[in-house]
Structures are given as C-alpha cells and as structure tokens.
Amino acid sequence: MGKKVSDHVTWVGKTDWQLTKFHGDEYSTHLGSSYNAYLIRDKKTALIDTVWQPFDKEFVSRLKREIDLCDIDFIVMNHNEIDHSGALPELLREIPDVPIYCTARGEAILRGHYNGDWNFKNVHTGDTLSLGDTTLTFIEAPMLHWPDTMFTHLSGDNVLFSNDGFGQHFASESLFDDQVDMTLLVNEAEKYYANILVPFNPMVRRKMDELLSMGLPIDIIAPSHGIIWRRNPRLIIDRYLQWCRDYQENQISIIYDTMWNSTRVMAENIAEGINKTDSDVTVKLFNASHHDKNDIITEVFHSKALIVGSPTINSGISFAMSGIMEMIKGMKFKNKSGASFGSYGWSGEAVKELDTLLSASGFNVVTPGIRTLWVPDGNELERCRQFGADFVASIKQQSKQTI
C-alpha cells in the first residue's frame, strides 16, 4: 500500500482515477485526483490527514496492512473537509483515544461533521510536537481555503504537509513532480488556484510571506491532492507568490452564449477588432454552454479584461451566462476591465444586466455595451469590430492613467 516519500514519510492515500467532478458539480477533474495521507514513523508515529469518506473502509483496511493501528501515536488533521477527514470516524472506531492535533476551528468542524467527542489537541502557529529525531511544527493557514486550515512541517526530512495549498487534481501512479509531465502539472495547479484560492488572495499573500519568514527548510511539499513537489518545491511557492498578487497576462477573454448564432458572430467580430488594433494581445473566445466552466474561470484569471455576451431571453440573460457570471463574482477578481454585448429581438435587457453583473463582480466597465437587433448585418458587424478596437483603446488609456 504505502509508497516512500522520504526517510520517515510514507504515502498511504488513495488515487481516484474515476473522479470527473468535485465539490458536487463545481469543479471538473479531467485527470482524476488523489486524497493524500501520510504516515510519519520515528520513535513516535503520526498520521497526517485521511481520505474521502467513500474510501474510509478501504483506507483503514489498507492502513492495517502498513502498520498496527495501535502504533499510531498522533493524528494530525490539517483541514477537515470530508475529502480529507472522511475516513477519520472509521479509523477512530479502531483507535478511539489517539490524540487529534488540529486548529480550534478544525475541532469545531470535525464535531460539526461527525459529532465525535474525540481527544482533540488544539495547536497554533509555532507549536511543535516531537516524534523523536524529528519534530512537527504547526502553521495556521486560515482561508487556504477553509478557516480551519493549517500546514505541518517535518524537520529532518524537511517536508511541508500543505493540505490544499500547492495541490492539484491529478491522478497518477507516480508520486512526484519529476515523474510526470511538468506542463500538465503546473496547468492543473494553476487551475486549482484560479478556481479555489483566488477569493483568498490577501490571506495567501500574508501566509506566503509568513511561511518564508519562518525560515523552515523545505525540500518536499506534500499536498493532500495530486503530485508531491520534490524536484524544485520553490517553483510552486514562487507561482503562488505571483498568482496571489491579482495575477494577469496580456489576454482578453470573450465569454458568450448564443441561441441562433447572432451573439456568436458578434463575439467573433469583436475579437477581430481587438486583434486588428493590438496584435500583441491574446484573445480567447468561450461559449459558456459548451466550454468547461472551470477552464473558463482559469482563463478569466489569466486575463486583464473580460467581454461578456448574451442574447436577451425573457428580459434577462441566458442560463449559462448567469451561472458563469455567478462563479466569476465569487472569485473576487481585482484590477480587471470589462464590457458587454448581445443580440435581441424585442426588448434587449441582456447588455444592461451583464454590465451590472460585471460591476458587482469588481470589474471596471470601461465602455458602454453594444446591442444588435436580430441578425447583425454588415454594418452591425463593422460596429462590433469597432467596439473591439475601442475597448482596447479604453484599456490602454486607463492603464496610462494608473501608472
């Protein structure tokens, strides 16, 4: 069962090859995922996290083949969402008195999930736990991405157990970053950050600065989802330092939905106008009804600006655009510009509603939206191209004013 991570650490988690959706239907996992748990054996033995609830019996059964459960001296729960704590009740039926080290919020969440009156030991940043030759140091990391989250550092082997921090949904028989496609790995890590951690950028900034200031040697970063970073763990730390500072590239994303292709044609001509005006900017188009919503959010994360479009349906916007705009609002993006467009038949409220949603999501709406009645003709398509050109000019002017 176990796979060696370092001198004292063994991976005892579960790889979930079949997972395609996570958090209900909120997150797409095209590459599957894993629920990483770790066994640390020194003079004392500690278990770091467990696995998702559907695999609880399997986890405990396989853990028994790795170690006599009575030899586990401590359980450390870095974060207590059920994909990490789900096997804990099953495990504690076997070893009910083992102390559980977690934050105070972690204890509250575990009690709320499972109503277990277990042997909780609350810890704070800087608290330590000796295992013999090695020592665990606890680091509170609230809102990365739940209020109970913490990291745990193992001295000697210099492993940072980071739970959801630095993780990705990536199933593999290989444990380490030097054994998988690095481009795929970094892309999945970025998707994970863009869809889960962006709303907590200020907390991530503070935690990254604090973590580095502590001076703890880190040779391995062992998250609770996906691949372990050992080739160059500083790579993912540096990416987090970039991503948490309201990251953006020279990209404009256009997200739209369409009924009879009028809004699609508008989108394509707006993109053409942008490209003719500024050939250096990357323009990407996404149909909200067809593209993966988490991939769209990742592209919005990349973008310095967003243009959104919808036909008017029942005096509003389409179901798909309503959903993606709600997701965008929840991400709390900063320092991004926006505009809207849409086609209509007899009322035309979609553009106004999209502008309102962009503003409510923190975007600076730099130009009035554009509407076309029924199917846009040649003149209307030229107006769309000019709209794209004007949008780029407005962004550049705004950028000059803020320098």
C-alpha positions as CSV (number, residue, x, y, z in Angstrom):
1,M,0.0,0.0,0.0
2,G,2.5,2.6,1.1
3,K,4.9,4.5,-1.1
4,K,8.1,6.0,0.3
5,V,8.2,9.8,0.2
6,S,11.3,10.4,2.4
7,D,13.3,8.7,5.1
8,H,10.5,8.9,7.7
9,V,7.4,9.5,5.5
10,T,5.2,7.0,3.6
11,W,2.3,7.9,1.4
12,V,-0.8,6.0,2.5
13,G,-3.5,7.8,0.5
14,K,-6.0,6.9,-2.3
15,T,-5.7,7.6,-6.0
16,D,-9.1,8.3,-7.6
17,W,-8.9,7.6,-11.3
18,Q,-12.6,7.8,-11.9
19,L,-13.2,11.2,-10.4
20,T,-14.5,13.6,-13.1
21,K,-16.3,16.2,-10.9
22,F,-15.5,17.5,-7.4
23,H,-17.4,19.7,-4.9
24,G,-20.6,18.3,-6.3
25,D,-20.5,19.7,-9.9
26,E,-18.5,22.7,-9.0
27,Y,-15.0,21.6,-10.2
28,S,-14.1,19.5,-13.2
29,T,-11.3,16.9,-12.7
30,H,-10.4,15.7,-16.1
31,L,-7.3,14.0,-14.8
32,G,-8.8,12.4,-11.7
33,S,-7.4,13.2,-8.3
34,S,-5.9,11.7,-5.2
35,Y,-6.5,12.0,-1.5
36,N,-3.0,12.1,0.0
37,A,-2.5,10.9,3.6
38,Y,1.0,10.4,5.1
39,L,2.4,8.2,7.8
40,I,5.5,9.5,9.6
41,R,7.5,6.9,11.5
42,D,10.1,7.9,14.1
43,K,10.3,7.0,17.8
44,K,6.7,8.1,17.7
45,T,4.3,7.7,14.7
46,A,2.0,10.3,13.3
47,L,-0.7,10.1,10.6
48,I,-1.2,13.3,8.5
49,D,-4.8,13.5,7.2
50,T,-7.1,10.7,5.9
51,V,-9.1,10.2,2.7
52,W,-12.5,10.9,1.3
53,Q,-15.5,9.3,3.0
54,P,-16.4,6.8,0.3
55,F,-13.0,5.2,0.7
56,D,-13.0,5.1,4.5
57,K,-13.2,1.3,5.0
58,E,-10.7,0.7,2.2
59,F,-8.3,3.2,3.8
60,V,-8.4,1.7,7.2
61,S,-8.1,-1.9,5.9
62,R,-5.0,-0.9,3.8
63,L,-3.5,1.1,6.7
64,K,-3.7,-2.0,8.8
65,R,-1.5,-3.8,6.3
66,E,1.0,-1.0,6.6
67,I,1.1,-0.6,10.4
68,D,-0.5,-1.9,13.6
69,L,-3.1,0.8,14.2
70,C,-2.2,0.8,17.9
71,D,1.3,2.0,17.0
72,I,-0.2,5.3,15.7
73,D,0.6,7.9,18.5
74,F,-0.9,11.0,16.9
75,I,-3.3,12.1,14.1
76,V,-2.7,15.5,12.5
77,M,-5.7,16.9,10.6
78,N,-4.5,19.9,8.6
79,H,-8.0,20.6,7.1
80,N,-11.3,18.9,7.8
81,E,-13.4,18.9,4.7
82,I,-14.7,15.4,4.2
83,D,-12.3,14.6,1.3
84,H,-9.6,14.8,4.0
85,S,-11.3,13.8,7.2
86,G,-13.9,11.4,5.8
87,A,-12.1,8.2,7.0
88,L,-11.5,9.6,10.5
89,P,-14.6,8.2,12.1
90,E,-13.9,4.7,10.7
91,L,-10.3,4.9,11.9
92,L,-11.3,6.1,15.4
93,R,-13.6,3.2,15.8
94,E,-10.3,1.2,16.0
95,I,-8.2,3.6,18.0
96,P,-10.6,6.0,19.7
97,D,-8.2,7.6,22.2
98,V,-5.5,8.7,19.8
99,P,-5.0,12.5,20.1
100,I,-6.0,14.6,17.1
101,Y,-3.9,17.7,16.5
102,C,-5.8,20.4,14.7
103,T,-6.8,24.1,15.0
104,A,-9.6,25.2,17.2
105,R,-11.7,25.8,14.1
106,G,-10.7,22.3,12.9
107,E,-12.1,20.8,16.1
108,A,-15.4,22.7,15.6
109,I,-15.7,21.5,12.0
110,L,-14.9,17.8,13.0
111,R,-17.5,18.0,15.8
112,G,-20.0,19.5,13.3
113,H,-19.4,16.9,10.7
114,Y,-19.3,13.8,12.8
115,N,-20.5,14.7,16.3
116,G,-17.4,12.9,17.7
117,D,-16.2,13.6,21.2
118,W,-12.7,12.7,20.4
119,N,-9.3,13.5,22.0
120,F,-8.7,16.9,20.4
121,K,-5.5,18.9,20.9
122,N,-5.7,22.4,19.5
123,V,-2.5,23.9,18.1
124,H,-1.3,27.4,16.9
125,T,1.4,28.7,14.6
126,G,4.8,27.8,16.1
127,D,3.6,24.9,18.3
128,T,5.7,21.8,18.0
129,L,5.3,18.1,18.5
130,S,8.4,15.9,18.9
131,L,8.4,12.5,17.2
132,G,11.9,11.6,18.4
133,D,14.6,12.6,16.0
134,T,12.2,14.7,14.0
135,T,9.7,17.5,15.0
136,L,6.4,18.6,13.7
137,T,5.9,22.4,13.5
138,F,2.3,23.6,13.0
139,I,1.5,26.7,10.9
140,E,-2.1,28.1,10.9
141,A,-3.2,28.9,7.4
142,P,-6.9,30.1,7.7
143,M,-8.8,30.5,4.4
144,L,-6.3,28.5,2.4
145,H,-9.1,27.6,1.7
146,W,-11.2,26.9,4.8
147,P,-11.0,28.7,8.2
148,D,-9.5,25.6,9.9
149,T,-6.6,25.0,7.5
150,M,-3.1,24.6,8.7
151,F,0.3,23.4,7.4
152,T,2.6,21.0,9.2
153,H,6.4,21.0,8.8
154,L,8.5,17.9,9.5
155,S,12.1,18.7,10.5
156,G,15.0,16.5,9.3
157,D,13.2,15.3,6.2
158,N,12.2,19.0,5.6
159,V,8.7,18.1,4.4
160,L,5.8,20.7,4.3
161,F,2.5,18.9,4.5
162,S,0.4,21.7,3.0
163,N,-3.1,20.1,2.5
164,D,-5.0,22.0,-0.1
165,G,-2.2,24.6,-0.5
166,F,0.0,23.8,-3.5
167,G,-2.3,21.0,-4.6
168,Q,-3.9,19.9,-7.8
169,H,-6.4,17.4,-9.0
170,F,-4.1,15.0,-10.8
171,A,-4.3,11.2,-10.6
172,S,-1.0,9.3,-11.2
173,E,0.8,6.1,-10.2
174,S,3.8,8.4,-9.8
175,L,4.0,10.4,-6.6
176,F,6.5,13.1,-7.7
177,D,6.8,16.1,-10.0
178,D,9.9,14.8,-11.6
179,Q,7.9,11.7,-12.7
180,V,5.1,13.4,-14.6
181,D,4.5,15.9,-17.4
182,M,5.5,19.2,-15.8
183,T,3.4,21.3,-18.1
184,L,0.3,19.3,-17.2
185,L,1.2,19.5,-13.6
186,V,1.6,23.3,-13.5
187,N,-1.5,23.8,-15.6
188,E,-3.6,21.8,-13.1
189,A,-2.0,23.6,-10.1
190,E,-2.9,26.9,-11.8
191,K,-6.5,25.7,-12.5
192,Y,-6.7,24.7,-8.8
193,Y,-5.5,28.1,-7.6
194,A,-7.7,30.0,-10.1
195,N,-10.9,28.2,-9.1
196,I,-10.4,27.7,-5.3
197,L,-7.9,30.1,-3.9
198,V,-8.3,33.4,-5.8
199,P,-11.0,34.7,-3.5
200,F,-8.5,34.4,-0.6
201,N,-5.6,36.2,-2.3
202,P,-4.9,38.6,0.6
203,M,-4.7,35.6,3.0
204,V,-2.4,33.7,0.6
205,R,-0.1,36.7,0.3
206,R,0.2,37.0,4.1
207,K,0.7,33.3,4.6
208,M,3.4,33.0,1.8
209,D,5.3,35.9,3.4
210,E,5.0,34.4,6.9
211,L,6.0,30.9,5.7
212,L,9.1,32.3,4.1
213,S,10.0,34.5,7.1
214,M,9.9,31.4,9.4
215,G,13.0,30.1,7.6
216,L,11.9,26.5,7.7
217,P,13.9,24.3,5.3
218,I,11.6,22.8,2.7
219,D,12.9,20.1,0.4
220,I,9.5,18.5,-0.3
221,I,6.0,19.9,-0.4
222,A,3.4,17.2,0.1
223,P,-0.2,18.4,-0.6
224,S,-3.3,16.5,0.0
225,H,-4.4,16.3,-3.6
226,G,-2.2,15.3,-6.5
227,I,1.5,15.3,-7.1
228,I,4.2,15.9,-4.5
229,W,6.8,18.6,-5.2
230,R,10.4,17.5,-4.7
231,R,12.4,18.4,-7.8
232,N,12.1,22.2,-7.0
233,P,9.4,22.9,-4.4
234,R,10.3,26.6,-4.6
235,L,8.8,26.6,-8.1
236,I,5.2,26.2,-6.8
237,I,5.9,28.7,-3.9
238,D,7.1,31.3,-6.5
239,R,4.0,30.6,-8.6
240,Y,1.7,31.2,-5.6
241,L,3.6,34.4,-4.9
242,Q,2.8,35.5,-8.5
243,W,-0.8,34.3,-8.5
244,C,-1.8,35.8,-5.2
245,R,-1.0,39.3,-6.4
246,D,-4.0,39.8,-8.6
247,Y,-2.3,38.0,-11.5
248,Q,-3.0,38.8,-15.1
249,E,-1.5,38.3,-18.5
250,N,-1.8,40.3,-21.8
251,Q,-5.1,38.5,-22.6
252,I,-8.7,39.4,-23.2
253,S,-11.3,36.7,-22.8
254,I,-14.7,36.8,-24.5
255,I,-17.4,34.7,-22.9
256,Y,-20.8,34.4,-24.6
257,D,-23.8,32.3,-25.1
258,T,-25.9,32.2,-28.2
259,M,-29.3,30.9,-29.4
260,W,-29.2,31.3,-33.2
261,N,-25.6,32.4,-33.6
262,S,-26.1,36.1,-33.7
263,T,-24.3,36.6,-30.4
264,R,-21.6,34.2,-31.5
265,V,-21.0,36.2,-34.7
266,M,-20.8,39.4,-32.6
267,A,-18.2,37.8,-30.4
268,E,-16.0,36.8,-33.3
269,N,-16.2,40.2,-34.9
270,I,-15.4,41.9,-31.6
271,A,-12.3,39.6,-31.3
272,E,-11.3,40.6,-34.9
273,G,-11.5,44.3,-34.0
274,I,-9.3,43.7,-30.9
275,N,-6.7,41.8,-32.9
276,K,-6.5,44.4,-35.7
277,T,-5.9,47.1,-33.1
278,D,-3.5,45.3,-30.9
279,S,-1.8,42.2,-32.4
280,D,0.2,41.6,-29.2
281,V,-2.9,40.8,-27.0
282,T,-4.1,37.3,-26.8
283,V,-7.8,37.0,-27.4
284,K,-9.7,33.8,-26.4
285,L,-13.4,33.0,-27.0
286,F,-15.5,30.7,-24.9
287,N,-19.1,29.6,-25.4
288,A,-20.5,29.3,-21.8
289,S,-22.9,26.5,-22.9
290,H,-20.1,24.3,-24.3
291,H,-16.8,25.1,-22.6
292,D,-15.8,23.7,-19.2
293,K,-16.7,26.3,-16.6
294,N,-13.6,25.8,-14.6
295,D,-11.4,26.1,-17.6
296,I,-13.2,29.4,-18.4
297,I,-12.6,30.7,-14.8
298,T,-8.9,29.8,-15.3
299,E,-8.8,31.9,-18.5
300,V,-10.5,34.8,-16.7
301,F,-7.8,34.5,-14.1
302,H,-5.2,35.0,-16.9
303,S,-7.0,37.9,-18.4
304,K,-6.6,41.6,-17.9
305,A,-10.1,42.2,-19.4
306,L,-13.3,40.3,-20.0
307,I,-16.0,40.9,-22.5
308,V,-19.3,39.0,-21.9
309,G,-22.2,38.5,-24.2
310,S,-25.7,37.0,-24.2
311,P,-28.9,37.2,-26.2
312,T,-31.8,38.6,-24.3
313,I,-34.0,35.8,-23.0
314,N,-37.2,36.6,-21.0
315,S,-35.9,40.1,-20.3
316,G,-32.6,38.7,-19.0
317,I,-29.5,36.7,-19.9
318,S,-29.1,33.0,-20.7
319,F,-28.9,30.3,-18.0
320,A,-25.3,29.5,-18.9
321,M,-24.2,33.1,-18.7
322,S,-26.0,33.6,-15.4
323,G,-24.1,30.6,-14.0
324,I,-20.7,31.7,-15.2
325,M,-21.2,35.2,-14.0
326,E,-22.1,34.0,-10.5
327,M,-18.9,32.0,-10.5
328,I,-16.9,35.0,-11.6
329,K,-18.5,37.1,-8.9
330,G,-17.4,34.6,-6.3
331,M,-13.8,34.7,-7.4
332,K,-13.5,38.4,-6.3
333,F,-11.1,39.2,-9.2
334,K,-9.3,42.6,-8.9
335,N,-7.9,45.1,-11.4
336,K,-9.7,43.7,-14.5
337,S,-11.7,45.7,-17.1
338,G,-14.9,44.6,-18.6
339,A,-17.6,45.3,-21.2
340,S,-20.7,43.5,-22.6
341,F,-22.6,42.8,-25.8
342,G,-25.7,40.9,-27.0
343,S,-28.3,40.4,-29.6
344,Y,-32.1,40.8,-29.1
345,G,-35.4,40.6,-30.7
346,W,-37.8,42.9,-29.0
347,S,-36.6,44.1,-25.6
348,G,-32.8,43.9,-25.2
349,E,-32.1,44.0,-21.4
350,A,-29.2,41.5,-21.5
351,V,-26.4,44.0,-22.0
352,K,-27.6,46.2,-19.2
353,E,-27.8,43.2,-16.9
354,L,-24.3,42.0,-17.9
355,D,-22.9,45.4,-17.2
356,T,-24.5,45.3,-13.7
357,L,-23.1,41.8,-13.1
358,L,-19.6,42.9,-14.2
359,S,-19.6,45.9,-11.9
360,A,-20.9,43.7,-9.0
361,S,-18.0,41.3,-9.7
362,G,-15.4,44.0,-9.3
363,F,-14.7,44.7,-13.0
364,N,-14.2,48.2,-14.3
365,V,-16.7,48.6,-17.1
366,V,-14.8,50.9,-19.4
367,T,-17.2,51.4,-22.2
368,P,-21.0,51.1,-22.8
369,G,-22.1,47.7,-24.1
370,I,-23.2,47.1,-27.6
371,R,-26.5,45.6,-28.8
372,T,-27.7,44.4,-32.2
373,L,-31.3,43.8,-33.2
374,W,-32.0,40.3,-34.7
375,V,-29.2,39.1,-37.0
376,P,-26.3,41.6,-37.4
377,D,-25.7,42.8,-41.0
378,G,-22.5,44.1,-42.5
379,N,-22.9,47.5,-40.8
380,E,-23.6,46.0,-37.4
381,L,-20.6,43.6,-37.7
382,E,-18.4,46.6,-38.6
383,R,-19.8,48.3,-35.4
384,C,-18.8,45.2,-33.4
385,R,-15.2,45.3,-34.8
386,Q,-15.0,49.0,-33.9
387,F,-16.4,48.1,-30.4
388,G,-13.4,45.7,-30.0
389,A,-11.0,48.4,-31.2
390,D,-12.5,51.0,-28.8
391,F,-12.3,48.6,-25.9
392,V,-8.6,48.0,-26.4
393,A,-8.1,51.8,-26.6
394,S,-10.0,52.3,-23.4
395,I,-8.0,49.8,-21.6
396,K,-4.7,51.3,-22.8
397,Q,-5.9,54.8,-21.7
398,Q,-6.9,53.5,-18.4
399,S,-3.5,51.8,-17.9
400,K,-1.7,55.1,-18.7
401,Q,-3.8,57.0,-16.1
402,T,-3.0,54.5,-13.4
403,I,0.8,54.5,-13.9
